[in-house]
Amino acid sequence: MAFTNRFSFIGIPFIPKESSKRPFYKEFKGGKDNKTEMASMNFGIKENDNNMAFVEGFDSKHDVIKTMSTDNEKIEIKWEDRFDEDSIKEVANYKKYTIDLGEEFGGRKDFISQYDALLHIKEWLPKYKGKIQVTGQFVKEEYKGTYYDKFKFQNIYTVEENQKSRLSLSVDVYYNKESIDKADYKEDKKIYLNGFISQYINKDEGNKYIPQQFVFNASKYDIENNDRHKALFDYKMKYIDIKNKTIVHIPWDIVLVRGAEGVEFDESMLTASQKEQVSLGIKTVDDFKPHGQIFGDRINEIRLFDPKLTDDFKDGLVDTEITSKEFEDLIYAPAKEEKMADIMNKTEDKTTETKTENKTEVDDEDLF
């Protein structure tokens, strides 16, 4: 079955200023005649003050809306009929744009045009206070030889304040033994998986594979002293440190980290003069601990959390039986052709985090 790479972000909305390079809402005209009315939207979802991702939307007015019916057939709806209840009911749920910020902020609305959804969000989201959940499609877009992550939203819902904030993805990851990079594990407790995602490119290219680096971060696993951590680590490694020469794949639940993570204050953060006072017993390490939380270096990582053992993947990894050589022809190469071995051996910038020893109990939900 086909798998769509999706995201689900829960957190506090961040509205960019009108003067920013990518404003919250923008209207303009484009198209072949430069007269078609278009609209774009861009806003952030903050998991916390140090981890945020931006989502985006774009649409234009059309003479007809080309979509899918509840019977999964292609249909066309006239632009002037897009608000008719019968027209909306005719469209499959997965092709609708649902916005529900609560009764005080416009109520629940189902749109079959994102253009109308953007207008509704523009009116109500800036007034909304509290957490939201934003869902949509995760895609890669190439510009001048560089790929960029894009989170194209479809639905927005209000959520309770006590719901855990998180930037989550669900991604079908393609890889083999050549994809695994454990070179720096002893130093930073991270394993890098230089894999691929499948994505529709256009009607000429169809579906192709695009390189994407994933990270398994084991820095919070206390393998030596915590039996559960050891069991979880060994379990996940069955799906990461594989021996398959052919390309295998499986969807993963993934956590997006874009910002700076909190770290524990320890003696390594003291100056030479402060360490001297500690060694003499004049002060303790805690005497120099700053007020508030301490954050390490800024990072940008897509972290593997759990394999999704559902549907075709209920028994684990699925072998495509495609060899590395055969896979080369399936990789999307917009600028220049690259061999699979070259792509897999590329080491993307690996941002280091401040190293600390954390002996406190860690919840399973935070082991990513």
C-alpha positions as CSV (number, residue, x, y, z in Angstrom):
1,M,0.0,0.0,0.0
2,A,1.1,3.6,-0.7
3,F,2.4,5.5,2.3
4,T,2.2,9.3,2.6
5,N,4.9,11.0,4.7
6,R,3.0,13.2,7.2
7,F,3.5,15.4,10.2
8,S,1.6,16.2,13.3
9,F,2.8,19.2,15.3
10,I,1.3,20.1,18.7
11,G,2.3,23.3,20.3
12,I,1.7,27.1,20.5
13,P,1.2,28.9,17.2
14,F,3.8,31.6,16.3
15,I,2.6,34.3,13.9
16,P,5.3,36.0,11.9
17,K,5.2,39.8,11.4
18,E,3.9,41.3,8.2
19,S,7.3,42.8,7.6
20,S,9.1,39.4,7.8
21,K,10.7,37.8,4.8
22,R,8.0,35.1,4.9
23,P,4.9,36.8,6.4
24,F,2.0,35.0,8.1
25,Y,-0.3,35.8,5.1
26,K,0.3,37.2,1.7
27,E,-2.0,37.9,-1.3
28,F,-0.6,38.3,-4.8
29,K,-1.4,37.6,-8.5
30,G,0.4,35.1,-10.7
31,G,-0.2,32.4,-13.2
32,K,0.4,32.5,-17.0
33,D,-1.5,35.8,-17.3
34,N,-0.2,37.2,-14.0
35,K,-3.8,37.8,-13.1
36,T,-4.8,34.7,-11.1
37,E,-5.5,35.6,-7.4
38,M,-3.2,33.6,-5.1
39,A,-2.5,33.4,-1.4
40,S,0.2,31.9,0.8
41,M,0.6,31.3,4.5
42,N,3.5,30.6,6.9
43,F,3.5,30.2,10.7
44,G,5.4,28.4,13.4
45,I,4.4,25.7,15.9
46,K,6.4,26.0,19.1
47,E,6.9,22.8,21.1
48,N,8.7,25.0,23.6
49,D,10.7,28.3,23.5
50,N,13.7,26.4,21.9
51,N,12.1,24.0,19.4
52,M,9.9,25.3,16.6
53,A,9.0,24.3,13.0
54,F,7.2,26.3,10.4
55,V,4.2,25.1,8.3
56,E,3.0,26.5,5.1
57,G,0.0,26.7,2.7
58,F,-0.5,28.0,-0.8
59,D,-3.4,28.0,-3.2
60,S,-5.1,30.1,-5.9
61,K,-8.6,30.7,-7.3
62,H,-9.6,28.2,-10.0
63,D,-12.4,27.8,-12.5
64,V,-12.9,24.3,-11.2
65,I,-11.5,22.4,-8.2
66,K,-10.1,19.0,-9.2
67,T,-10.3,16.6,-6.3
68,M,-11.4,13.1,-5.3
69,S,-14.8,11.8,-4.3
70,T,-15.8,9.6,-1.4
71,D,-15.6,6.7,-3.8
72,N,-12.0,7.6,-4.5
73,E,-12.7,8.8,-8.0
74,K,-11.5,12.0,-9.7
75,I,-14.2,14.7,-9.8
76,E,-14.4,18.4,-10.7
77,I,-16.4,21.0,-8.7
78,K,-17.2,24.4,-10.1
79,W,-15.5,27.2,-8.1
80,E,-18.8,28.9,-7.4
81,D,-20.2,25.7,-6.0
82,R,-17.4,25.1,-3.5
83,F,-19.4,26.1,-0.4
84,D,-22.5,24.0,-1.3
85,E,-23.1,21.4,1.4
86,D,-23.7,18.7,-1.2
87,S,-20.4,19.5,-3.0
88,I,-18.5,19.4,0.3
89,K,-20.1,16.0,1.2
90,E,-19.1,14.6,-2.2
91,V,-15.4,15.2,-1.5
92,A,-13.3,12.5,0.3
93,N,-12.2,13.5,3.8
94,Y,-8.5,13.2,2.9
95,K,-8.9,15.9,0.3
96,K,-10.6,18.4,2.6
97,Y,-9.1,21.1,4.7
98,T,-10.5,21.0,8.2
99,I,-10.1,24.0,10.6
100,D,-11.5,23.7,14.1
101,L,-10.2,26.3,16.7
102,G,-13.3,26.0,18.8
103,E,-16.7,27.7,18.8
104,E,-15.3,31.1,19.9
105,F,-12.8,31.2,17.0
106,G,-14.9,30.4,13.9
107,G,-16.1,26.9,14.8
108,R,-15.4,23.8,12.8
109,K,-15.1,24.4,9.0
110,D,-14.5,21.9,6.2
111,F,-13.1,23.4,3.0
112,I,-12.5,21.8,-0.4
113,S,-10.2,24.7,-1.4
114,Q,-7.2,25.6,0.6
115,Y,-7.5,29.2,-0.6
116,D,-10.7,29.5,1.5
117,A,-9.1,27.7,4.4
118,L,-6.2,30.3,4.4
119,L,-8.7,33.2,4.5
120,H,-10.5,31.5,7.5
121,I,-7.2,30.9,9.3
122,K,-6.0,34.5,8.6
123,E,-9.1,35.8,10.4
124,W,-9.1,33.5,13.5
125,L,-5.7,32.1,14.3
126,P,-4.1,35.4,15.4
127,K,-7.0,35.8,17.9
128,Y,-6.6,32.2,19.2
129,K,-4.9,31.6,22.6
130,G,-3.6,28.1,23.5
131,K,-2.2,25.0,21.9
132,I,-3.2,23.6,18.5
133,Q,-2.5,20.5,16.4
134,V,-1.5,21.0,12.8
135,T,-1.4,18.0,10.4
136,G,-0.3,17.7,6.8
137,Q,2.2,16.4,4.4
138,F,6.0,16.3,4.8
139,V,7.8,16.8,1.5
140,K,11.3,17.6,0.2
141,E,11.7,20.5,-2.3
142,E,14.9,21.1,-4.3
143,Y,16.3,24.5,-5.1
144,K,19.7,24.9,-6.8
145,G,20.9,21.5,-5.8
146,T,19.8,21.7,-2.1
147,Y,16.8,19.9,-0.6
148,Y,14.6,21.7,1.9
149,D,12.1,20.3,4.3
150,K,8.5,21.5,3.7
151,F,5.6,21.0,6.0
152,K,2.4,21.6,4.0
153,F,-0.5,21.8,6.4
154,Q,-4.0,20.5,5.7
155,N,-5.8,20.5,9.1
156,I,-5.7,22.6,12.3
157,Y,-7.4,21.6,15.5
158,T,-7.7,23.0,19.0
159,V,-6.2,20.8,21.7
160,E,-6.3,20.7,25.5
161,E,-3.5,22.6,27.3
162,N,-2.4,19.4,29.1
163,Q,-1.7,17.6,25.8
164,K,2.0,17.0,25.3
165,S,3.6,19.3,22.8
166,R,5.7,17.6,20.2
167,L,6.9,18.0,16.6
168,S,6.2,14.5,15.2
169,L,6.5,12.9,11.7
170,S,5.5,9.6,10.3
171,V,7.9,8.7,7.5
172,D,8.5,5.6,5.4
173,V,12.3,5.2,5.4
174,Y,14.2,3.3,2.7
175,Y,17.8,2.0,3.5
176,N,20.2,-0.9,3.7
177,K,23.4,-1.7,5.6
178,E,25.4,0.9,3.6
179,S,23.1,3.6,5.0
180,I,24.3,3.2,8.6
181,D,27.0,5.5,10.0
182,K,28.2,4.6,13.5
183,A,31.5,6.4,13.3
184,D,30.8,8.9,16.0
185,Y,28.7,6.8,18.3
186,K,31.3,6.5,21.0
187,E,31.7,10.3,21.1
188,D,28.1,11.6,20.8
189,K,25.9,8.4,21.2
190,K,24.3,9.0,17.8
191,I,23.9,6.7,14.8
192,Y,23.2,8.4,11.5
193,L,21.0,6.7,8.9
194,N,21.5,8.1,5.5
195,G,18.4,6.8,3.9
196,F,15.7,7.8,1.4
197,I,12.1,8.8,1.2
198,S,9.7,8.1,-1.7
199,Q,8.0,11.1,-3.2
200,Y,5.9,12.0,-6.2
201,I,7.9,14.5,-8.4
202,N,5.7,15.2,-11.4
203,K,3.8,13.5,-14.2
204,D,7.1,12.8,-16.1
205,E,9.2,11.6,-13.2
206,G,6.5,9.9,-11.2
207,N,7.7,8.7,-7.8
208,K,11.4,8.9,-7.1
209,Y,13.6,8.5,-4.0
210,I,15.1,11.5,-2.3
211,P,18.0,11.3,0.2
212,Q,17.2,12.1,3.8
213,Q,19.4,11.8,6.9
214,F,17.8,10.4,10.1
215,V,19.4,10.2,13.6
216,F,19.1,7.7,16.3
217,N,20.1,9.6,19.5
218,A,20.9,7.2,22.4
219,S,22.4,9.9,24.7
220,K,19.5,9.6,27.2
221,Y,19.7,5.8,27.3
222,D,21.3,4.6,30.5
223,I,22.3,1.2,29.1
224,E,24.6,0.2,31.9
225,N,22.3,0.8,34.8
226,N,18.7,0.7,33.5
227,D,17.4,-2.7,32.2
228,R,14.5,-1.2,30.4
229,H,16.7,1.3,28.6
230,K,18.9,-1.6,27.5
231,A,16.0,-3.6,26.2
232,L,14.6,-0.6,24.3
233,F,18.0,0.2,22.8
234,D,18.5,-3.4,21.7
235,Y,15.0,-3.5,20.2
236,K,15.4,-0.4,18.1
237,M,18.8,-1.4,16.9
238,K,17.2,-4.5,15.3
239,Y,15.6,-2.0,12.9
240,I,18.6,0.3,12.5
241,D,21.8,-1.7,12.6
242,I,20.7,-4.0,9.8
243,K,22.7,-6.4,7.6
244,N,20.5,-6.2,4.5
245,K,22.4,-5.5,1.2
246,T,19.1,-4.9,-0.7
247,I,16.9,-1.9,0.1
248,V,14.4,-2.4,2.9
249,H,11.8,0.0,4.2
250,I,9.5,0.6,7.1
251,P,7.6,3.6,8.4
252,W,9.0,5.3,11.5
253,D,7.5,7.5,14.1
254,I,9.9,10.4,14.2
255,V,10.6,13.4,16.4
256,L,11.7,16.7,14.8
257,V,14.3,18.7,16.9
258,R,15.0,22.3,15.6
259,G,16.5,24.5,18.2
260,A,18.5,23.9,21.4
261,E,17.9,21.1,23.9
262,G,18.1,21.5,27.6
263,V,21.2,20.1,29.3
264,E,22.3,19.4,32.8
265,F,24.8,21.8,34.4
266,D,28.0,20.0,35.4
267,E,31.7,20.7,36.3
268,S,32.7,20.8,32.6
269,M,30.9,24.1,32.2
270,L,32.9,25.8,34.9
271,T,35.8,28.2,34.2
272,A,39.3,27.3,35.4
273,S,38.9,29.8,38.3
274,Q,35.6,28.3,39.3
275,K,37.0,24.7,39.2
276,E,39.8,25.9,41.5
277,Q,37.3,27.0,44.1
278,V,35.4,23.7,43.8
279,S,38.6,21.7,44.2
280,L,39.5,23.6,47.4
281,G,36.1,23.1,48.8
282,I,35.2,26.8,48.9
283,K,32.3,26.3,46.5
284,T,30.3,23.5,45.0
285,V,29.3,23.0,41.4
286,D,25.7,23.9,42.3
287,D,26.9,27.3,43.6
288,F,27.8,28.3,40.1
289,K,24.6,26.9,38.4
290,P,22.8,29.6,36.5
291,H,19.1,30.4,37.2
292,G,16.7,28.8,34.7
293,Q,17.3,26.0,32.2
294,I,20.6,25.7,30.3
295,F,20.6,24.9,26.6
296,G,23.2,23.3,24.4
297,D,24.2,24.0,20.8
298,R,21.5,24.6,18.2
299,I,20.6,21.5,16.3
300,N,18.4,20.4,13.4
301,E,17.7,16.7,13.5
302,I,15.0,14.2,12.3
303,R,15.2,11.6,15.0
304,L,14.1,8.0,14.7
305,F,11.7,7.1,17.6
306,D,9.7,3.9,17.0
307,P,9.1,1.7,13.9
308,K,5.4,1.5,12.9
309,L,4.4,-2.2,12.9
310,T,1.1,-1.9,11.1
311,D,-0.5,-3.1,7.8
312,D,2.2,-4.3,5.4
313,F,4.8,-3.8,8.1
314,K,3.2,-5.8,10.9
315,D,6.1,-8.3,10.8
316,G,8.8,-5.6,10.6
317,L,11.0,-4.5,7.7
318,V,9.8,-5.1,4.1
319,D,12.5,-6.1,1.6
320,T,12.1,-4.4,-1.8
321,E,14.6,-6.9,-3.2
322,I,16.1,-3.9,-5.1
323,T,19.9,-3.9,-5.1
324,S,22.0,-0.8,-4.5
325,K,23.0,-0.7,-8.2
326,E,19.3,-0.9,-9.3
327,F,18.3,1.7,-6.8
328,E,20.7,4.3,-8.3
329,D,18.3,4.7,-11.3
330,L,15.4,5.4,-8.9
331,I,17.0,8.3,-7.1
332,Y,15.8,11.7,-8.2
333,A,18.7,13.8,-9.6
334,P,17.4,17.2,-10.6
335,A,20.8,18.8,-11.2
336,K,23.4,16.1,-11.7
337,E,23.4,12.4,-11.4
338,E,24.9,11.0,-8.3
339,K,25.7,7.4,-7.5
340,M,24.0,5.8,-4.5
341,A,27.3,5.1,-2.8
342,D,28.3,8.8,-3.1
343,I,25.1,9.9,-1.5
344,M,25.1,7.4,1.3
345,N,28.8,8.2,2.1
346,K,28.1,11.9,2.4
347,T,28.3,13.1,6.0
348,E,25.9,15.9,6.5
349,D,26.8,18.5,9.1
350,K,26.5,16.8,12.4
351,T,25.9,19.4,15.1
352,T,27.3,18.4,18.4
353,E,25.4,18.9,21.6
354,T,26.9,19.7,25.0
355,K,27.9,16.4,26.6
356,T,26.5,15.7,30.1
357,E,26.0,12.7,32.3
358,N,22.3,12.3,33.0
359,K,21.5,9.8,35.7
360,T,17.9,10.9,36.3
361,E,15.0,8.7,35.3
362,V,13.9,9.3,31.7
363,D,10.4,8.6,30.5
364,D,10.0,6.3,27.4
365,E,8.4,9.2,25.6
366,D,11.6,11.2,25.9
367,L,14.0,8.5,24.6
368,F,14.6,9.9,21.1
